Amino acid sequence: MCMMKNQPRRDFLKQTALATAAAVMPFASFAQTQQAPAPAIAPRPAAVPPPAAVRPHFPTADPAWAATWDAALAVLAGNVRTMPRYDHPVLVEGSTYAGIWQECAPQEGLVYGTLQQYVATPPGQPTPLQVARANHVAFFAQQKPDGQLPASIKLADKVGTSGGYGQIQMVVPIAATAWDLFQITKDQELLETAYAACSRWDAWLRQYRDTRKTGLVEGFCTYDTGMDYSPRWNGIPRQCPDADARKCPPDPTMPRLCPDLSATVYGARIALAAMAHALGKSSEQSRWLADAEHIRKLILSKLYSPEDGAFYDLDAQNNFVRVRSVVTIRVLGEHVLDPVKDKSIFDAIWSKQVHNPAAFWAPYPFPSSALDEPTFVRPIPRNSWGGASQALTALRAPRWMTHYGKQAELTRLMQQWCSAIMRHTEEAKSSDDLVKLFRQQMDPLTGDFTQPDPGGYSPAALTFLDFARRLSHAGRSILIPHSS
């Protein structure tokens, strides 16, 4: 488990006081998405929440668990914001990311919603499940007439403007998290809204992101996959031309067939089939299942390298982009491999890449590029998918590791992330210090978080809370439902 040295009672009281102070700390100053600084915005002081109604029974008696838990809840409370062009509060990314992104915000909202029993919501404030709903509906509400969903909704956006459509930027399917949320809440309106919106989104992707008519999903720019500064995308523009996700840059190697984007569509179609069944649309359910199986087979036949045990982009000249990145893990994240029919493929990926200590099974899993990948970026800069272990990848791990029977390895991953986050709890001297525990990324070898990150990052706070809860319920199933 995440063992830390015992602390005197006075240190524990100090930490508890610091965690309480974090709850009244002003919302962290933001910068605009990606790397550009945002206009100054007035911070919104977080409401002072009453003590949580209940805490899990932590894995050990070390008081750092409780102090870090309370600080994480305070970070999330401060990151619930109202966005331009949408009236209901959402959980924003935090740190330097002033908004919500389709690649991650729906899942983050879902995880926050599952923590509702641990969050004492002040009167007049939205509950975590209400926030989870808003983290989905905000995207549906801003869907274009042609079916395109926004990639992002930012605090810098102004009413009457239409930003956020310059890339597709999807990873965890919004259809899958909407279906998971429906299973928890039985919200019929959400189900119907999500089914209609995600069906139209699938049609948009077929029309504009299958220009080569392969049946797979194409990547046009770096931001499509959210893998900023990854060697996978060296030489390719960050955003689509004219900030229009329908346009591919004029490069002879573009567009690319992308395993992770295609896996996202596969996972969405499986969820859409489940939604169709719940809505009594049996013929549509059959169509979604058939379409899902079609793209699944294409991913395996066209984008998998048996000799490497890895998935790669295929460029417009039919060459693999041989950068061993977290793309392979993202394919597993949507259960593209059948545990029985594709067992030999999974075993090869697991042994050659995912569980290989020289590749992705680092002391602090999972690096965004394999440790022995020649293009691994060092020294590690901030917001880099060129090697750092990202909190987003960790937060997504429970969606697939137990599905493939890797609970023991998931437990190890959760222990390591909790240990890294808690490591400096006892050194905190102020609420600002506690917030800095929750940074975006870490060195996969040392567990040291990238220091230029200011902290207050929602995915890191959610990773700690979700993992601490799961570790505290050893032997009992507390997993978030996953469409399968």
Secondary structure as UniProt FT lines:
FT   HELIX           9..23
FT   TURN            34..35
FT   HELIX           64..78
FT   STRAND          80..81
FT   TURN            84..85
FT   STRAND          90..91
FT   TURN            95..96
FT   STRAND          99..101
FT   TURN            102..104
FT   HELIX           105..114
FT   HELIX           116..118
FT   TURN            123..124
FT   HELIX           128..141
FT   TURN            145..146
FT   STRAND          152..154
FT   TURN            155..156
FT   TURN            159..160
FT   HELIX           174..185
FT   HELIX           188..208
FT   TURN            211..212
FT   STRAND          218..219
FT   HELIX           222..224
FT   TURN            225..226
FT   TURN            228..229
FT   HELIX           231..233
FT   TURN            234..235
FT   HELIX           241..243
FT   TURN            245..246
FT   TURN            252..253
FT   STRAND          256..257
FT   HELIX           259..278
FT   TURN            279..280
FT   HELIX           282..302
FT   STRAND          304..305
FT   TURN            306..309
FT   STRAND          310..311
FT   STRAND          313..314
FT   TURN            316..317
FT   STRAND          320..321
FT   HELIX           327..333
FT   TURN            334..335
FT   TURN            339..342
FT   HELIX           343..349
FT   HELIX           350..354
FT   TURN            357..360
FT   TURN            371..372
FT   TURN            374..375
FT   STRAND          389..390
FT   HELIX           391..396
FT   HELIX           397..399
FT   TURN            400..405
FT   HELIX           407..422
FT   TURN            423..424
FT   HELIX           425..427
FT   HELIX           431..435
FT   TURN            436..437
FT   STRAND          441..442
FT   TURN            444..446
FT   TURN            451..452
FT   HELIX           458..472
FT   TURN            473..475
//
